[in-house]
Amino acid sequence: MRLRSYGNQKTLQAVIVFAFSLFSIIIFGHVESASGKNEGVTSIFSPLSQPAQEIKETSFLVLAVCAIIFVIVGGLLLYSIVRFRHREGDEATEPAQVYGSNQIELAWTVLPILIVFVLILVTSRTIADIQDRRSPPGAVQATVIGHQWWWEIRYPELGIVTANELHIPASNGDTRRPAFLKLQSADVAHSFWVPQLAGKTDLIPNRENRMWFEPTKPGTYLGNCAEYCGTQHARMLIRVVVQTPEEFDRWVRDQQQATSVATTAADGRKSFFANSCVNCHTIRGTSAQGKFGPDLTHLMGREMLAAGAAPNTAENLRLWVRDPQRIKLGCLMPNMQMTDTEVDQIVAYLQTLK
Ligand code: CUA
């Protein structure tokens, strides 16, 4: 008898914990969106762009249907636990024996089929609507290529190549400038995911996937690679910098310039070109045309280093050039075994790449 009531208690506990978790996921998702901040928020519950908005609406419908089913089933369960709990003297009598009920069996077969069918229709409509979107004139076209462990970003129409930080303009009522991305991979499978902008889309070797988003609010949107792709998968962060159309156009003009040959840091420049940096990195307007690592032409315009592993400060840049493995163990940039002077000189040169 004691054993049985202990079992009931456990069930009750599990039910309460589950209900509370579901409740907090939904509520806290909303609290975040209510604060109005988008800096650093990576919640699917505070979308600031299509198609993330549409995905949230669909998922809320699914959650609501599931919540109703949960309350009904949980309620019946709770009712049965309390109403038919063990009582003194139960041992003497046998409970009523029920051998099937056509009505109830029909109900619990047909109802779930109908519910699942409705959910299939709603979900398919959302997926089709998102996938069939055609890019309007004025859309920004970019190609994002996943590498272990960084993002190469190309704007073929604008002649820009950059890395890890995707700049796009914000749309407003009159001028719509959504971003349409072609997703490719240079090595293994990755996944592009910026929760406030859109759902996940994989980057698969030898295949081209597509996605789009259309944010209306300027700001920095954070995301991650969402497909395990090796030891530094967690440090394969993506930033989407949404700018006003004017700011974006200015950014494009700056990026289109080849780097101006700085008169300072001549020693560093010499060191950079004497070492094998040039085999992997491109600096437009120079003989450095390597394609293996990120384009460094406008390195200083980026907020972060090493795909979000560290802020782009002079100190971190120095650490990175001296021994990249200290910041990102396993990354494909080797320790070049340079002297302190060489490291200082190269960092001084890199800081001219504005
Ligand atoms: Cu790239 Cu995980």
Boltz pocket constraint, residues with backbone or C-beta under 6 A from the ligand:
constraints:
  - pocket:
      binder: B
      contacts: [[A, 146], [A, 147], [A, 149], [A, 189], [A, 190], [A, 191], [A, 225], [A, 226], [A, 227], [A, 228], [A, 229], [A, 230], [A, 233], [A, 234], [A, 236]]
      max_distance: 6.0
